[in-house]
């Protein structure tokens, strides 16, 4: 069989059920939204997790910058 038929046949069946039944369309929409929110959650975790070495370095750099500002402020007083 042709690879295009193998891929398009299940998609055609799913599209048929989505277009004919409102419940299936709603379930497809909710599953899509769930997948998007899971991906956003994972992306947020990867970019803010302190176990990530890049994020750990960024937190350290921000802390050192704040420490230098505070040291300069208190040495001036």
Secondary structure, 3 states (H helix, E strand, C coil): CCHHHHHHHHHHHHHHHHHHCHHHHHHHHHHHHHHHHHHHHHHHHHHHCCCCHHHHHHHHHHHHHHHHHHHHHHHHC
